[in-house]
C-alpha cells in the first residue's frame, strides 16, 4: 500500500546537486530543486522586499504563489514570486528592490 507513494517522495538533500546563486551581491550555496524562497529562508532572510509606498516588509506568506508577498528580482526580471521559482546555477537574486503588490 505504501510503496505506490514512494515515487512521490523527495530524495534526501544529500542526493541533490549543489549550486551557487547570488543574493544581493553575495554568493550563496543552494541545491537543485529548491525554490528562491527556500534559499532566502535558509540564509536567514525573513524579509524578501519592502513595499514602495509604505516600506512595509514582505516575505513568505502563502508559500504557493497566490499572495505575491514574496516578490523579488531574479536575473534582472522584477516581481518574480520566490515561493514558486526554482533556483538555477548562477541565478542573481535581488531583494533590495520592491513594488507595491
N, C-alpha and C positions, 0 to 999 in steps of 0.2 A: 504494500500500500504506500509506504513512504518513498520507495525507490522511484516512483514516477515524478516526484518533485525534486529529486537530486539534480536534474539537469537545469533547474531554475536557480540553484544556489550560486552565490557569488564566490569565486575562488578566493582562497586566503590572500591577503595583501602581499605576502612574500612571493607569490607567483606573478605579480603584476610588474610590468616594466617601469623602472624609474625614469623620469624625465625632468627637465628643468624648464621652468617658466619664469617670467619676470613679473614681480608685483611691485608697483610703484618704484621701479628702477632697481630693485634688489632681486638677485637670483634666488629662487625658491625651489626645493625639490618637491615633486608631485609624482603621482603614479597614474599610469594609463587606466582609464575608466573612471577616474574621479571627476567631479564637476568643479567648476571655478569656485563655487561656494564652499565645497569641501576643502579645497586648498586654503582658502581665506580663513576658514574656521580653524584649520589645523595649525596655522601660524598665529592664532590668537586674535584674528580680526573679527570683531563683532559688528562694527560699523563698516558698511561697504561704500557708502556715499552720504552726502548731505544734500538736502533739497536746496534749490536755488533761492527761493524767496525767504524761507524762514531758517534755513541752515539746520533743519532738524535731522538728526541722524537716522539712517535707514540701514537695515541689514536683512538677514534671512527672516522671513515671516511665515509664508505658506509652505515654502520648500518644494513647490510643484509647478511654478511658472504662471500662477494665476494673478498674484497681487502686484508684481512689478516693484516691490520694495528693494530687491537685490540688484538693481541695475548698476552695471559697471561698464567701462570702456575696454574692449578687447581688440587688440591689433588695430587701434585707431577707430574702430566702429563703436559709436556711443550707444547707450541704452540696451546693452546685452544682458539678458537675465542670467545671473550667475548660477542659480539653482538648477538650471536645465542645460547648461552649456558644458560639454566635456572639455577637459584640458587637452592641449596638444603641445608637443615639444616646441619650445621656442616662443610660445604664446606670450604676448605682452598684455598684462592686466593692469589697468589704472583705476584706482578707487578715489582719486583726488578730484575728479570732475563730478558732475551730477546734474540732474534735471528734475524738475518737479513732476511727479507722476500722480 
